[in-house]
Amino acid sequence: MTKADLVNEISSSTGYDRRTVAVIVENLTDEIKKSLANGENVYLRGFGSFVLKTRKAKIARNITQKTSMYVPEHNIPYFKPAADFREGIRKK
């Protein structure tokens, strides 16, 4: 499912205009990105959590060029689904 498909589904099920729904979906994703960029986790009860995980610094190898490079410690976004979300997927 793409973002456009999601907008169409929400629009048809709620009766709101597609443009309005598209703006809401876009703002939701922007706010999640902003919160993670500021180091804040996002918790959506019943759906899941968007959290930051810290990857430790390491020495990485490029095997094609036979070189090593230092990769500093950095944060990566991670989605952890809620228990209700996991159970809903398993039943279907």
Number of C-alpha atoms within 10 A of each C-alpha: 5 7 11 12 10 14 20 17 14 17 17 12 8 9 10 12 13 16 12 12 19 18 11 13 16 13 12 12 10 12 12 17 17 12 14 19 14 9 12 14 16 17 16 10 12 12 13 17 16 19 20 18 12 11 12 10 11 11 9 11 12 9 8 6 7 7 9 11 10 10 12 10 10 11 14 11 13 13 13 13 17 16 13 13 14 14 11 10 9 8 6 5
